[in-house]
Amino acid sequence: MLRSILVSSVVVVALVVLSVGTFASGDIIIADIDNPVAYTIEEVNAAGGIQVGDKLFSDWRVTDTESVNAIAPNASEIVVTGIQIGGDYGLRFNSGWSAPAGQLADSTIKFKVSIVEPWLSERWLIKDNALWITAFGVSNNTDAGAVSVSENVYAFDPDVHGWSQPIANKFVYYKDDDDNILYDEKDFVDDMGVPVALTEIWVIKDVIAYGGVGTVGTAHISEFFQTFSQVPEPATMALLGLGGIGVLLRRRRR
């Protein structure tokens, strides 16, 4: 999996131009990596999900909380696009989270990721995932303004089975200082710390823009990426004839 992304130490603002897709309700959207098209989460839900490579992203839910002058987008305002980075498939998220000083914009996004046929029959599994924050800005003349995306990954649907121990969690953020994390990646592990790989997982992420304390300042985020690794990986499929699946499930990426 790609482990780095070049981002300036100053505020990053990206102008994103997206093609808007059309779909027939009930027909799963098949993402075209070479000609990416953006769909709202509301549209993806109506279609039954969006398939990117070997993975289906489905069962979406968005809840938003915002202060009086802040903007936290909902399912009809957040768009997703299928992507592939370093052989791993995932999604690009675009919208506009914005909060002036003393204000908060917060959207919680939940979805399911599952391996689809024919890869499911071939025993492909999801083993880790990564998160980038890529278009954002913080301008604050006092203190504490920040943008962030955090997430927990679960082996079971927490709404059905309760809030169990996540198999991975990530936190990327920007605070207009030197203590920033713009990329995070985690292998999936059980509650004993043993690496695991699964045919389906549930992701719950929190997207926040906080304008900071005081009366002057603003914070915004408009884009972040999400990818998921699988086994067997294209570069290591030859290992399968030598018992390599056990090695792949237990090793960490270098």
C-alpha positions in Angstrom: 0.0 0.0 0.0 1.2 3.5 -0.7 2.6 4.8 2.5 3.2 8.5 1.8 1.6 11.5 0.3 3.3 14.8 -0.4 1.5 17.6 1.4 2.7 21.1 2.0 3.2 22.2 5.6 1.0 25.2 4.9 -2.7 25.1 4.6 -3.8 23.0 1.7 -6.8 23.9 -0.5 -7.7 21.7 -3.5 -10.1 22.6 -6.3 -11.8 19.3 -7.2 -13.8 18.9 -10.4 -16.1 15.9 -10.4 -18.3 14.3 -13.0 -21.8 13.6 -11.7 -23.1 10.1 -12.3 -26.5 8.8 -13.1 -27.8 5.4 -12.1 -30.9 3.2 -12.1 -32.3 2.7 -8.6 -31.5 -0.8 -7.3 -28.6 -1.4 -9.7 -25.2 -1.5 -7.9 -22.9 1.2 -9.2 -19.7 -0.1 -10.8 -16.9 2.4 -10.5 -14.8 3.1 -13.5 -11.3 3.8 -12.2 -10.1 5.2 -15.5 -13.1 7.6 -15.9 -14.1 8.4 -12.3 -17.6 9.6 -11.6 -18.8 11.0 -8.3 -22.1 9.9 -6.7 -23.7 11.2 -3.5 -24.0 8.8 -0.6 -27.7 9.1 -1.0 -27.5 7.9 -4.6 -25.1 5.0 -3.6 -27.6 3.8 -1.0 -30.5 3.9 -3.5 -28.4 1.9 -6.0 -27.5 -0.7 -3.3 -23.9 0.2 -3.1 -20.8 1.1 -5.2 -18.4 -1.6 -6.3 -14.7 -0.6 -6.7 -12.6 -3.4 -8.0 -13.1 -6.4 -5.7 -14.9 -4.5 -3.0 -18.5 -3.4 -2.5 -19.2 -0.3 -0.3 -22.8 -0.5 0.9 -25.3 0.1 3.8 -24.4 3.7 4.2 -25.6 6.0 7.0 -24.7 9.6 7.7 -25.6 11.7 10.7 -24.6 15.3 10.9 -24.2 17.8 13.8 -23.4 21.5 13.3 -23.3 24.7 15.2 -25.4 27.7 14.1 -22.9 29.1 11.6 -21.1 25.8 10.7 -21.7 23.5 7.8 -21.8 19.7 8.2 -22.9 17.9 5.0 -25.4 15.1 4.9 -25.8 12.0 2.7 -27.2 14.1 -0.2 -24.2 16.4 -0.1 -21.2 14.1 0.4 -20.0 12.5 -2.9 -17.7 9.4 -3.3 -15.6 8.4 -6.2 -13.9 5.0 -6.8 -10.1 5.1 -6.7 -7.1 2.7 -6.8 -3.8 3.6 -5.1 -0.8 1.2 -5.2 -3.0 -1.7 -6.1 -5.5 -1.1 -3.3 -9.1 0.0 -4.0 -11.1 2.5 -2.1 -13.0 5.8 -2.2 -12.4 9.5 -2.4 -14.8 11.6 -0.3 -15.6 15.2 -1.3 -17.9 17.8 0.3 -17.6 20.9 2.5 -17.2 20.8 6.2 -16.7 24.4 7.5 -16.7 26.0 11.0 -15.9 29.6 12.0 -14.3 30.4 15.4 -16.1 28.8 18.3 -18.2 26.6 16.0 -18.2 22.9 15.2 -19.2 20.9 12.0 -19.3 17.1 12.5 -20.5 14.3 10.2 -20.5 10.6 11.2 -20.3 8.2 8.2 -20.9 4.5 8.5 -20.6 1.9 5.7 -19.9 -1.8 5.1 -17.0 -3.0 2.9 -17.3 -6.6 1.5 -15.4 -8.7 -1.0 -17.6 -9.5 -4.1 -17.5 -12.3 -6.7 -15.5 -13.7 -8.3 -12.9 -12.7 -5.7 -15.0 -13.9 -2.8 -14.9 -17.5 -4.2 -11.1 -17.1 -4.7 -10.8 -16.4 -1.0 -9.7 -12.8 -1.2 -9.8 -11.1 2.2 -9.5 -7.5 3.5 -6.4 -7.2 5.8 -5.8 -3.5 6.5 -6.8 0.0 5.4 -5.4 3.5 5.1 -6.7 7.0 5.4 -5.5 10.3 3.9 -6.7 13.9 4.6 -5.9 15.8 1.4 -7.8 19.1 1.1 -8.3 21.3 4.2 -7.5 24.6 5.8 -7.2 26.2 9.2 -7.0 29.9 9.8 -7.1 30.9 13.4 -5.7 34.0 15.3 -6.3 32.5 18.7 -5.9 28.8 19.4 -7.1 25.2 18.8 -8.6 25.4 15.3 -8.4 22.0 13.7 -9.8 19.6 11.1 -9.8 15.8 11.5 -11.0 12.5 10.2 -11.1 9.6 12.7 -12.5 6.1 12.3 -13.0 2.7 13.8 -13.2 -0.6 11.8 -15.2 -3.5 13.1 -15.5 -7.2 12.3 -19.2 -7.1 13.0 -21.9 -4.5 12.5 -21.9 -2.6 15.9 -25.5 -1.6 15.4 -26.5 -5.3 15.5 -23.9 -6.9 17.7 -23.1 -4.0 20.0 -20.0 -1.9 20.3 -17.2 -4.5 20.4 -13.5 -3.9 20.3 -12.5 -2.4 16.8 -10.0 -4.3 14.7 -8.4 -1.0 13.7 -8.7 2.7 14.4 -7.1 5.7 12.7 -6.9 9.5 13.3 -5.7 12.1 10.8 -5.7 15.8 11.5 -4.4 19.3 10.9 -4.0 21.9 13.6 -1.9 24.6 11.9 1.2 23.6 13.8 4.0 21.0 13.4 2.1 18.2 15.2 0.0 17.0 12.3 -0.8 13.5 11.0 -2.2 13.6 7.4 -1.9 9.8 6.7 -2.5 6.7 8.9 -2.6 3.0 8.1 -3.4 0.0 10.3 -3.4 -3.7 9.9 -6.5 -5.4 11.3 -5.9 -7.2 14.6 -8.2 -9.0 17.1 -8.5 -8.1 20.8 -5.4 -10.2 21.5 -3.4 -8.3 18.9 -3.3 -11.2 16.4 -3.6 -10.1 12.7 -6.9 -10.9 11.0 -8.3 -10.7 7.5 -12.0 -10.8 6.7 -14.5 -10.9 3.8 -16.5 -8.0 5.2 -15.9 -5.2 7.7 -17.8 -2.1 9.0 -16.3 1.3 9.1 -17.5 4.3 11.2 -15.7 7.5 10.6 -16.1 11.0 12.2 -15.3 14.1 10.0 -14.8 17.3 12.1 -14.0 20.9 11.4 -13.6 23.0 14.5 -13.0 26.8 14.3 -11.1 27.1 17.6 -11.6 29.3 20.5 -12.1 33.1 20.3 -14.0 35.1 17.8 -11.6 35.1 14.7 -10.8 32.0 12.7 -12.2 29.3 10.4 -11.6 25.6 9.6 -12.6 23.6 6.6 -12.1 20.2 5.0 -13.3 19.2 1.6 -11.5 15.9 0.7 -10.1 12.7 2.1 -9.1 9.3 0.7 -9.8 5.8 2.0 -8.2 2.5 0.6 -8.3 -1.1 1.7 -5.7 -3.8 1.1 -6.6 -7.4 0.3 -4.9 -10.8 0.1 -3.8 -12.4 -2.0 -2.1 -9.3 -3.3 -1.2 -9.1 -7.0 2.6 -9.2 -6.3 2.4 -12.1 -3.9 -0.2 -14.5 -5.4 2.6 -16.9 -6.4 3.0 -17.6 -2.6 -0.4 -19.3 -2.4 0.9 -22.6 -3.8 3.5 -22.6 -1.0 1.2 -22.0 1.9 1.7 -18.3 1.5 -1.8 -17.3 2.7 -0.7 -18.0 6.3 2.3 -15.8 5.9 0.2 -13.0 4.3 -2.3 -13.0 7.1 0.3 -12.6 9.7 3.0 -10.4 8.3 2.9 -6.6 8.6 3.6 -4.4 5.6 7.1 -3.0 5.4 
